């Protein structure tokens, strides 16, 4: 059921299976019409060529998006070795080709080991990162040269399979579990560079964002299924159920003195009746508000 988000209390999270060809902004625009509110945002951009899990928040749910966006993500990708492109994916122009038909599974597996763990990654130049107030991809499409600084990301798993030679190219499937901010196109580019043949992404599908997966995602943007904020908070954060006195303080964003939270990460606090009140974090001996939702 789709609630009327324009009414007070109309809030929640929606998980969309983004179709190819749409930008994340396009999906948000559709959701605004379906949900009947302009207060809709998303947690983590997907490129137009990419498909899969896009988490949307509406109403008070938009205030959760920044916290959900930082969750680990899982992707399924197809990589082509033997050609480098201007965008590090199949939508860009080919910069150079080098036969990769002499490479095999063992070569790729060996190189992938070097990308596991905490690594320095240079984002693709056509990313949404801002340079001087403008998106990098807009600068590239305007003909400007863009060089982005490396940033630290964590790649937890890299599982390659289904290797197949296609003329001079070597194609394979890749499953990646990584931290927020990781560019899968950059992995394809860097693996190809490490093997001396160039590489790019030919398919990308995001299957998980934190605890949200494809199994609960909506492919029909006119039939969205809303997940209440209480459910989202309980599955995405450590939780504490408060007594009535503490809950009354939290409703107004007051600090809880000498109150120990179970983790240093944001914790979801609930009233005795199960209402999701706020995210709090530990600061010294006190628990203090990160965001209040009532």
C-alpha positions as CSV (number, residue, x, y, z in Angstrom):
1,X,0.0,0.0,0.0
2,X,1.2,3.5,-0.8
3,X,0.5,6.0,1.9
4,X,-0.3,9.7,1.3
5,X,3.2,11.2,1.9
6,X,1.7,14.7,1.9
7,X,0.0,14.0,5.2
8,X,1.9,14.5,8.5
9,X,3.6,11.2,9.3
10,X,3.7,10.1,5.6
11,X,7.2,8.6,5.6
12,X,9.1,5.5,4.8
13,X,11.6,3.8,2.7
14,X,11.1,2.3,-0.8
15,X,13.4,-0.2,-2.5
16,X,13.4,0.1,-6.3
17,X,14.9,-2.2,-8.9
18,X,16.2,0.5,-11.2
19,X,15.7,-0.3,-14.9
20,X,18.5,0.4,-17.4
21,X,18.6,3.8,-19.2
22,X,17.1,5.7,-16.2
23,X,19.1,8.0,-14.0
24,X,18.6,7.9,-10.3
25,X,17.1,11.4,-10.6
26,X,14.6,9.9,-13.1
27,X,13.5,7.3,-10.6
28,X,13.1,9.9,-7.8
29,X,10.9,12.0,-10.2
30,X,8.7,8.9,-10.8
31,X,8.5,8.2,-7.1
32,X,7.4,11.7,-6.3
33,X,4.4,11.3,-8.6
34,X,3.5,7.9,-7.2
35,X,4.0,8.9,-3.6
36,X,2.4,12.3,-4.0
37,X,5.2,14.3,-2.4
38,X,8.3,16.2,-3.6
39,X,10.2,15.2,-0.5
40,X,11.9,12.1,-2.0
41,X,15.6,11.3,-2.2
42,X,17.9,8.3,-2.8
43,X,20.7,6.6,-1.0
44,X,23.5,6.2,-3.5
45,X,23.5,7.0,-7.2
46,X,23.3,4.3,-9.9
47,X,24.6,5.1,-13.4
48,X,22.0,5.0,-16.2
49,X,23.5,1.8,-17.6
50,X,23.3,0.1,-14.2
51,X,20.3,-1.7,-12.8
52,X,19.3,-3.0,-9.4
53,X,18.8,-1.8,-5.8
54,X,18.1,1.9,-5.3
55,X,16.9,2.9,-1.9
56,X,14.5,5.8,-1.8
57,X,13.3,7.7,1.3
58,X,10.3,10.0,1.5
59,X,8.9,12.3,4.1
60,X,10.9,11.9,7.3
61,X,12.6,8.9,5.6
62,X,14.8,11.3,3.7
63,X,16.6,12.0,6.9
64,X,17.7,8.4,7.1
65,X,19.2,8.3,3.6
66,X,22.6,9.7,4.6
67,X,23.0,6.9,7.2
68,X,21.8,4.1,4.9
69,X,24.0,5.3,2.0
70,X,27.2,4.5,3.9
71,X,26.3,0.8,4.2
72,X,28.2,-1.9,2.3
73,X,27.0,-2.8,-1.2
74,X,27.0,-5.8,-3.4
75,X,27.3,-5.7,-7.2
76,X,27.2,-8.2,-10.0
77,X,29.2,-7.0,-13.0
78,X,30.4,-8.2,-16.4
79,X,34.0,-7.2,-17.3
80,X,35.7,-7.1,-20.7
81,X,39.5,-7.3,-20.9
82,X,41.3,-6.1,-24.1
83,X,39.8,-2.6,-24.5
84,X,40.0,0.6,-22.5
85,X,37.2,3.2,-22.9
86,X,36.8,6.9,-22.1
87,X,34.2,6.1,-19.4
88,X,35.5,2.8,-18.1
89,X,32.3,1.2,-19.4
90,X,30.7,0.1,-22.6
91,X,29.0,3.5,-23.2
92,X,32.4,5.3,-23.8
93,X,34.6,5.5,-26.8
94,X,37.4,2.9,-27.1
95,X,40.7,4.4,-26.3
96,X,42.9,1.4,-27.3
97,X,42.7,-2.3,-27.7
98,X,45.2,-5.0,-26.8
99,X,44.5,-8.7,-27.5
100,X,43.6,-10.5,-24.3
101,X,43.1,-13.9,-25.8
102,X,46.3,-15.1,-24.2
103,X,45.0,-14.5,-20.7
104,X,43.0,-16.9,-18.6
105,X,41.3,-17.4,-15.3
106,X,44.5,-17.8,-13.3
107,X,45.8,-14.4,-14.5
108,X,42.7,-12.6,-13.5
109,X,42.5,-14.3,-10.1
110,X,46.1,-13.4,-9.4
111,X,45.5,-9.7,-10.1
112,X,42.2,-9.5,-8.2
113,X,44.0,-10.5,-5.0
114,X,45.8,-7.1,-5.1
115,X,42.5,-5.3,-5.0
116,X,41.1,-6.8,-1.8
117,X,41.0,-5.0,1.5
118,X,41.6,-1.3,2.0
119,X,42.9,0.2,-1.2
120,X,43.4,3.6,-2.9
121,X,41.1,3.9,-5.8
122,X,40.9,6.7,-8.4
123,X,37.2,7.2,-9.3
124,X,36.2,7.1,-12.9
125,X,36.4,10.6,-14.5
126,X,32.7,10.4,-15.5
127,X,31.6,10.0,-11.9
128,X,29.2,12.3,-10.0
129,X,32.0,13.7,-7.9
130,X,32.1,17.5,-7.9
131,X,35.2,19.3,-9.1
132,X,35.0,23.1,-8.6
133,X,31.3,22.9,-8.0
134,X,30.5,20.9,-11.2
135,X,30.0,17.2,-11.7
136,X,33.0,15.4,-13.1
137,X,31.0,13.7,-15.8
138,X,29.6,17.1,-17.0
139,X,33.2,18.4,-17.3
140,X,34.3,15.3,-19.3
141,X,31.3,15.6,-21.6
142,X,32.1,19.3,-22.1
143,X,35.6,18.2,-23.4
144,X,37.6,19.1,-20.3
145,X,40.3,16.9,-18.9
146,X,39.4,15.7,-15.4
147,X,41.8,14.0,-13.0
148,X,40.3,12.9,-9.7
149,X,42.2,12.2,-6.5
150,X,42.5,8.7,-5.2
151,X,40.3,7.9,-2.2
152,X,40.4,5.0,0.3
153,X,37.7,2.3,-0.2
154,X,37.4,-1.2,1.2
155,X,36.7,-4.2,-1.0
156,X,35.6,-7.2,1.1
157,X,35.1,-9.8,-1.7
158,X,35.9,-10.2,-5.3
159,X,34.6,-13.4,-6.9
160,X,35.2,-14.0,-10.6
161,X,33.7,-16.6,-12.8
162,X,32.2,-17.6,-16.2
163,X,35.3,-16.8,-18.2
164,X,34.9,-16.8,-21.9
165,X,37.1,-15.7,-24.9
166,X,35.3,-13.5,-27.4
167,X,37.7,-12.9,-30.3
168,X,40.6,-10.9,-28.9
169,X,38.7,-10.1,-25.7
170,X,38.4,-12.0,-22.4
171,X,35.0,-11.6,-20.7
172,X,34.1,-12.7,-17.2
173,X,31.5,-12.1,-14.4
174,X,32.5,-10.5,-11.2
175,X,30.7,-10.2,-7.8
176,X,31.9,-7.4,-5.6
177,X,31.1,-6.7,-1.9
178,X,32.5,-3.3,-1.0
179,X,32.3,-0.2,1.1
180,X,30.2,2.8,0.0
181,X,32.1,5.0,-2.5
182,X,33.7,2.1,-4.4
183,X,33.5,2.4,-8.2
184,X,33.1,-0.9,-9.9
185,X,34.0,0.7,-13.3
186,X,37.3,1.6,-11.8
187,X,37.9,-2.0,-10.7
188,X,37.4,-3.1,-14.3
189,X,39.7,-0.4,-15.6
190,X,42.4,-1.1,-13.0
191,X,42.3,-4.9,-13.5
192,X,42.7,-4.4,-17.2
193,X,45.6,-2.0,-16.7
194,X,47.3,-4.4,-14.3
195,X,47.1,-7.1,-16.9
196,X,48.4,-4.7,-19.6
197,X,45.4,-5.0,-21.9
198,X,42.9,-2.5,-20.7
199,X,39.4,-3.3,-19.4
200,X,36.0,-1.9,-19.0
201,X,32.6,-2.7,-17.6
202,X,29.8,-4.1,-19.9
203,X,27.1,-4.7,-17.3
204,X,26.4,-3.6,-13.7
205,X,23.7,-4.7,-11.3
206,X,23.5,-3.7,-7.6
207,X,22.0,-6.6,-5.6
208,X,22.3,-5.2,-2.1
209,X,22.5,-2.0,-0.2
210,X,23.1,-2.8,3.5
211,X,20.2,-5.0,4.6
212,X,18.1,-4.2,1.5
213,X,18.2,-6.5,-1.5
214,X,16.5,-7.4,-4.8
215,X,14.0,-9.7,-3.2
216,X,12.0,-6.8,-1.8
217,X,12.7,-4.3,-4.6
218,X,9.9,-2.9,-6.8
219,X,10.4,-3.0,-10.6
220,X,7.1,-1.2,-11.2
221,X,7.5,2.5,-10.2
222,X,3.8,2.9,-10.2
223,X,3.4,0.1,-7.6
224,X,5.8,1.0,-4.8
225,X,5.9,-1.0,-1.5
226,X,6.7,1.2,1.5
227,X,8.8,-0.1,4.4
228,X,7.9,1.8,7.6
229,X,10.7,3.7,9.3
230,X,10.3,1.5,12.4
231,X,11.2,-1.6,10.4
232,X,14.0,0.1,8.6
233,X,15.6,1.3,11.8
234,X,15.4,-2.1,13.5
235,X,17.0,-3.9,10.6
236,X,19.7,-1.2,9.8
237,X,21.0,-0.1,13.3
238,X,21.6,-1.4,16.7
239,X,18.5,-0.6,18.8
240,X,17.6,0.4,22.4
241,X,14.0,0.4,23.7
242,X,13.6,3.3,26.2
243,X,11.5,3.7,29.3
244,X,8.9,6.5,29.3
245,X,11.1,9.1,31.0
246,X,14.0,8.6,28.6
247,X,11.7,8.5,25.6
248,X,10.2,11.9,26.5
249,X,13.7,13.4,26.6
250,X,14.6,11.9,23.2
251,X,11.4,13.2,21.6
252,X,12.9,16.7,22.1
253,X,16.4,15.7,21.2
254,X,17.8,16.1,24.7
255,X,21.0,14.4,25.7
256,X,20.7,11.3,27.8
257,X,23.2,11.8,30.7
258,X,25.4,8.8,31.8
259,X,23.7,6.6,29.2
260,X,25.7,3.8,27.5
261,X,24.8,2.9,24.0
262,X,25.7,-0.6,22.7
263,X,28.0,0.7,19.9
264,X,29.9,3.8,18.8
265,X,27.9,3.9,15.6
266,X,24.4,5.6,15.5
267,X,21.8,3.7,17.5
268,X,18.1,3.7,16.9
269,X,16.0,4.6,20.0
270,X,12.4,3.5,20.4
271,X,9.6,4.5,22.7
272,X,7.8,1.9,24.9
273,X,5.0,1.7,22.3
274,X,7.5,0.8,19.5
275,X,7.7,4.3,17.9
276,X,11.0,5.0,16.3
277,X,12.2,8.2,17.9
278,X,15.7,9.1,16.9
279,X,19.3,8.1,16.1
280,X,21.7,8.8,18.9
281,X,25.4,8.3,19.3
282,X,27.8,8.0,22.2
283,X,29.7,11.2,23.1
284,X,31.7,10.6,26.2
285,X,29.4,9.4,29.0
286,X,26.3,10.8,27.4
287,X,24.1,9.7,24.4
288,X,23.4,12.6,22.1
289,X,21.0,13.1,19.2
290,X,22.2,12.6,15.6
291,X,18.7,12.9,14.1
292,X,15.2,13.0,15.6
293,X,12.2,11.6,13.7
294,X,9.2,12.6,15.8
